[in-house]
């Protein structure tokens, strides 16, 4: 078996990329005058990223448990 450990946190580049995308959506919403549509998009993308992060942590935890068995 491999003794390599899984990373616990996502790289900071991913967080920066998500922040840039969310800022771009808000900027586009302000420029086009569709504020509510832009806020809805930001909320949906933010929740999706958060749920994916929780799923990633679940997978890492399950792998850690399996490695200890």
Secondary structure, DSSP 8 states (H G I E B T S, - for coil): -------SS--HHHHHHHHHHHHHHHHHHHHHT-HHHHHHHHHHHHHHHHHHHHHHHHHHHHHHHHHH-
